[in-house]
């Protein structure tokens, strides 16, 4: 079991937790993830390593409260324990030999994009960060990105904060202004990554995306996280989660992401009835 050292609400939908996990903190790298169970009866869910502190022996996770498990996780507080916390899993993001990059994060995907930007910054790479949200209330990690970026653009769909528009608008503006990137890292909703990759393909810029489909065991055995990349079947948990954005079949991934929507909705409703009815276990 792993103790929750810190809990912070980043907004009404997103929570940060710092977990005591020295063995994972010692080996974790940007792009990797952990799989956790909140309690003995809980399901296994993957969450990307948002940060780590090797000296303190802690790993930071950031999650959006969207389903029954993240609802249950969010009901835990500092001093409570998570039943299982296994990792690090997946292949680390390749940050070698890059001089100038654009890191594009969308919504809670910024929690995955941030450690990539941080690692590149520590390697003396020039980092231009673009982070996008639906509105001002959903903005997260702005100060953290500022600390590791040479340039930052904050976009909101409704213009309530930063600049109005999409992350692709900001990226296109930078490219057309003459900025030349060795690579673009795009991490966020599938649709966002699809259109970032479509844009960079036009300019011939290498693009890496982070794919986070449903995972069960994190070893490739269940097959739940399969994707089509370059016409071949890949498994996000062992072959990724990073892939060439120009080779990912995003339409297939988007379609598969909706397969369990009804089950997830039912689980949320059951969880809400359980706790609202005062039958908490």
N, C-alpha and C positions, 0 to 999 in steps of 0.2 A: 504494500500500500504506500501511496505517496502523498505527502502533506501539502496542502495549499498554503503557501507562504504569503501570497498577496492576491487580492482581488480588487479589480477596478472596473467600473462601468464606463466604457468609452463613449457610448451613447445608449439610447433606449433599447437598441437591438443587439449591441455588440459588447462582449465582456472580455477583459484580459485577466488571465490568471498566471501567477508565477508559481511553479511547482518544484518542490524539493526532489531532484532526480539526478544526483551527482554522476552516476555512470553514464546516463544519456548525455548530460551536459558536457562531459569529457570528450565525447566523440561527435556530437551533433555539428552539422554544417548547413548552410542555407540550402533550401530546396527539399530537405528531408522532412519526414513526418513521424508522428507517433500514433499508436492505436491505443485507445483507452476504453475502460469500462467504468462507469460511475459506481456501480455496486454489483453484487454477485448475480443479480437477476438481469443486469443491463446488457444491451447490445454493444458490440464493438464498433467504434467509429474512429476514422482517421482525422487527425488535426495536424496541420503543418506547424513545424517549429518556427515560431515568430521571432524568437531571440533565445540566447543562452548566455550563461555566465559561468565559465569554467571554474573560477575561483570560489564563487558562492555555491556552486553545484546545483544551479537552478535552470529550469527550462521554462520559457514563456510560451503560452498558447493564447490565441485570440479566436473567439468563436462567435458566430451569429446565432441567436436564439431562434431556431426555425422548426425544430422537431422535438419529439418527446425526450430524447437523450440530452440534447443541449438545454432543454428546459430543466431537466433534472440536475444537470451539471451546474447550471446557473443558480440553483437553490442551495448549493454548498457555499460555505464561507471560509474565510481565513481560519486556519487551525483544523479544518475538516480534512478528511482523507479521500483520495480517489482509489477505487479498488485495484485497477490495473492501469499501468502506464508503461507501454513497451516501445522501444525504439533505440536509436534512430533507424528508420526504415527508408527505403528509396535511395536513388542515386543523387548525390549532391549536385547543385548547380555548378556548371563549369564557368569559373570566373578568371581563368588564366589567359594571359597575353592579350588583354583588352585595354585599349587606351582611352576610348570614349564610347559611352553607351547611353541609351535612353531606357529608363525603367518606367514602365507604364502599369499603374495599379488601378483597379476598379473596385469600389466598395470594400467589402471585407477582404477581397483579394490583396489589398494593400498590406495586410498582415503577412502575406507570403512574399510580396515584393520588397518590403522593407529590409529584411536580412540580406537580400541579394544586393540592394543598393549599399547597405552598410559594409558588406564584405568588399565590394568593388572600390568603395571610397578608401578603405583601409589599404588597398593595394595601389593607391595613388592614381586610380582611374578617374577620368572626368565623368561625372554622373549628372545627367539631366533627368529629373523625375517629373512624371506627369501623373497626378492622382485625380480620380473622378468619382463623383457621388451624385445621388439624385438631388439632394438639397443640403443646406448648411447644417441641419441637425444631425446628419449622418457622417459628417467629416470626422475622420480618425487619423491619428499618427502624423498630423501635419508638422508638428515641431520635430518629431523624430526624423522625418524625411528632410527637413531643412538642414538638420545637423550633418547629414551625410551627402548632401547634393550641392553641386556647383550652380545648379539652376533648378527651380521648381515651378511647376504650373499646377494650380488647383482649379479643377473644372466642376461645375454643378449643372445638372440638366436644366434647372429652373432659373439659374443666375442669382440665387440667393446668397452665394458666397463665391469668391474668386471670380473666374471668368465663366460666362454662360456658354455652354456647348459640351461636346463630347471629347473624350481623350484623343480620338482620332483627329479632331479639328486642331488640337494643340500640337500633336505630333506632325501633322502635315505642314503646319505653319513653320515649325522649326526646320523641317527638312527643306522646304522651299526657300527658307531664308539663307540656306547655305550650310547648315549644320550637317556634318558627315559623321555617321555612327558606324563603329565596327559591328555593333549588334544592338538589337532591341529586345528587351525582356518584357513580355506582356503577361500580366497575371490578374485574372478577374473572372467575371461571368463569361460563359462560353461565347455568347454573341459578341461581346466586346473583343475577346481574343481573336475571333474569326475576322472581324473587320480591321483590327490592327494588322493582322497577318496579310489580309488582302491589300491594305495600303502599302505595307513595306515590300510586298512582292513587286509592286509597280516600280519601286525605286531600287530593287535588287539588294535590299538590306537583310542580312541574316536575322532571323527572328526566333526566339525561344519562348514557348508558352508552357505554363504549368497546368497539367490536366489532373483534375481531382474528381473522378467518377466514384460511384459507390464501391467501397472496398470492404471485404470481410476479414480475411486472414492476413493480408499484407505480404504474402509469399508467392502470389501468382497461382495458387492451387485452385481457388474458387472460381476464377475467371470472371468475376463480377465487374472488374475494372478494365475489361478489354476495350481496345480502341483500334481503329484502322489508321495506320500511319505509313505513308508511302506505298499504299496498297497491301500492306502486310499487317497481320494482327499483332498488337503489342499489349502488354499489361502495364498499366500505370504504376502499380506498386513496386515492380521490380525493374522494368525497362525505363521508367520515368521517376518522378512525375513530369520531368522536363522533356519536351519533344520539339522538333522543328515545326514551327507554326505553318510553314508553307506546305507541309506534307500531311498534316492532320486532317482527317475527314470530319470537319466540324458539324456538318448536317447530321451525320450518323450519331455523333456524340450528343448533340442536342436532343435528338429523338429518343435516344436511350435514357437520357437524364430524366425523362418524364414517366418512365415505366412504373415507378413505385409511388407516384404522387398520391394516389388514392389511399394506399397503405400508410403513407407518412401522415396524411391528413387525419386518418382514423386514429393513429397512435397519438397525435397531438390532442385530439378530442378526448381520448381515453385518459390521458395524463391530466388534462385540465379537470375532468370530472373527478378523478381520484383525489386531487389536492383540494379542489374547491369544495368537495364533499366532506373534507375533514377526515379522510381515511388514509392519511399519509403513512407510508411504511418506512 
